[in-house]
Amino acid sequence: MRDMLDLNSAAAAGKPAAAGKVSIRNVSKIYDPEGARVVALDNFSVDFAPGDFLAIVGPSGCGKSTLLNILAGFDTLTSGEVYLDDKLLASVDRPLAPGPDRVVVFQQGALFPWKTVLDNVTYGLMKQGRTPRAEAEARGIEMLKASGGLDRIAKSFPSQLSSGMQRRVEIIRALINDPKVLLLDEPFRAMDTVNKVTMHRHLLDIFRISQKTIMFITHDLEEALFLADRVIVMTTRPGTVKLDIKVDLPRPRTREMMASDAYIALKERTVMAVREEAQKAFERGEKEMA
Amino acid sequence: MADATTPTITRRNPFANEGFWLAMLGLGSFLLLWYAAVKWTPIQAFNRLPDPLTVVREWLSPTPSYGISIFTADYYVHILYSTYRALAAFTLAILLGVPLGIFMGWKRSVHQYAYSLFSLLRPVPPLAWVPIAILLFPGVEPAVIFVTFLVAFFAMTMNTYVGVKAIPEDYFRASACLGGTNTDILWDVIIPGAMPSIFTGLQIAMGAAWFSLAAGEMIAAQYGLGFLIWESYNLIQYPTIIIGMATLGLVGYLSSAAVRMVGNRLMAWREQRLGTGG
């Protein structure tokens, strides 16, 4: 939390803080509509304000990844609309392409293994073609440095880093583009508890300083409550909103808060909803999909 | 994970290595068996063949009985011709196979268009193409190169295709959401991602070019190691057959090793701990 203030200037060097108001309206997604008709999302609506940290929780296969894929532009929707800063982003007639205003951090990690850390970090700036290499690299180094001195591994290849460091680099690779929304697809899923706790602290620092709108997908309720301003619990397939809870724990969040009455009350309110849906999914014996 | 790095570590003193002595033992017992079969058995089919000593003596002789040894210019002309044909076929196989493999792996329509045709043609051995090659091409050289090229081309295409298919979908997506265009995805994701498999393909293709060469050079009129082997058979110059075969094996092995070396050099990112990117 110490040297993170530099990150602020580094991230804001591009332009003034972008808005990042996302509005998902009545979005449905049906796979194979002619045949098996698998309804992944059913009339899903949610609005989030600029700078919101929104966590979406649900059992495997509830369509939460489908939602992220639609927002990211990896998947089409069957009905409904998505707006970003009040501009129509995606609808049935307007399939959405992926773009640097909505950058994804992937579940399995997707740093290019054949590029160095710095080349990974500057990739977006270089490809968008508005930044000269020298400037992109200077900014990359600056952001790596601000994120706990990661500039010392700028010339390393991703395979030489621990999974926690890989994830931090990947978040910087997303953040350097000054996206309107950061889409995190269960990025800490494969990590052990100690690493997770460290990563949560890093992510909260980044969130506090960059003021980005974040959509965080997870199946871990505690993680969601600890990190987010708002937690949406999804029903099992077809995915809709089951619970929409405001997490009014103060920031900065600390691990001690997880023992507070407020946190426990929140958890009690949500945990049953999550269990119910997980149970339903389990009984259906559904394999993970979407 | 250890497998990925072993080829780079084994370059220590070969004499200290038990594997080296076992390999020598294998080679030695083969030569002994060969010598014994020719010299000491009453089997006529074996007695007709030249024994290893005769071959080596002929190979190293300044005045070879059948005209081919390391001291004759013709020997090197044969090697040069064969090398030129193998390299031409190999280069063509890369130039055509890599792009085809990439597009088959990347674009579903190209895959559907080409794959079944490909699967039907692939098992046809090079020897079976010889008549078609003669009919198809006006000169000897193009026909020889065509026959040499085919298996290398199939190996190149298949390995590239498999390499592209094995790239995790997330890399494509990451490039796209960071602002990469289709061209960027081709250069930043597909080519480096498929590179390990492409290099395996290069090694296989190099080997394939050399073993198809003997079939191709049956058409050849004058030069080439394959030609030398057939010609020596027709002229009953048996030691020269073995010289041709051994030279083919040696040159083929050396060129595959060269390809492997270049590959290890170019893929430095892979020599780090591979497989931890989970």
Boltz contact constraints between the chains, C-beta under 6 A:
constraints:
  - contact:
      token1: [A, 72]
      token2: [B, 177]
      max_distance: 6.0
  - contact:
      token1: [A, 74]
      token2: [B, 173]
      max_distance: 6.0
  - contact:
      token1: [A, 98]
      token2: [B, 176]
      max_distance: 6.0
  - contact:
      token1: [A, 98]
      token2: [B, 177]
      max_distance: 6.0
  - contact:
      token1: [A, 100]
      token2: [B, 178]
      max_distance: 6.0
  - contact:
      token1: [A, 100]
      token2: [B, 179]
      max_distance: 6.0
  - contact:
      token1: [A, 103]
      token2: [B, 177]
      max_distance: 6.0
  - contact:
      token1: [A, 104]
      token2: [B, 177]
      max_distance: 6.0
  - contact:
      token1: [A, 106]
      token2: [B, 170]
      max_distance: 6.0
  - contact:
      token1: [A, 110]
      token2: [B, 170]
      max_distance: 6.0
  - contact:
      token1: [A, 110]
      token2: [B, 171]
      max_distance: 6.0
  - contact:
      token1: [A, 110]
      token2: [B, 174]
      max_distance: 6.0
  - contact:
      token1: [A, 113]
      token2: [B, 269]
      max_distance: 6.0
  - contact:
      token1: [A, 113]
      token2: [B, 277]
      max_distance: 6.0
  - contact:
      token1: [A, 114]
      token2: [B, 192]
      max_distance: 6.0
  - contact:
      token1: [A, 114]
      token2: [B, 269]
      max_distance: 6.0
  - contact:
      token1: [A, 123]
      token2: [B, 178]
      max_distance: 6.0
  - contact:
      token1: [A, 124]
      token2: [B, 178]
      max_distance: 6.0
  - contact:
      token1: [A, 124]
      token2: [B, 179]
      max_distance: 6.0
  - contact:
      token1: [A, 127]
      token2: [B, 178]
      max_distance: 6.0
  - contact:
      token1: [A, 127]
      token2: [B, 179]
      max_distance: 6.0
  - contact:
      token1: [A, 127]
      token2: [B, 180]
      max_distance: 6.0
  - contact:
      token1: [A, 127]
      token2: [B, 184]
      max_distance: 6.0
  - contact:
      token1: [A, 128]
      token2: [B, 179]
      max_distance: 6.0
  - contact:
      token1: [A, 157]
      token2: [B, 269]
      max_distance: 6.0
  - contact:
      token1: [A, 157]
      token2: [B, 272]
      max_distance: 6.0
  - contact:
      token1: [A, 159]
      token2: [B, 272]
      max_distance: 6.0
  - contact:
      token1: [A, 159]
      token2: [B, 273]
      max_distance: 6.0
  - contact:
      token1: [A, 159]
      token2: [B, 276]
      max_distance: 6.0
  - contact:
      token1: [A, 159]
      token2: [B, 277]
      max_distance: 6.0
  - contact:
      token1: [A, 160]
      token2: [B, 272]
      max_distance: 6.0
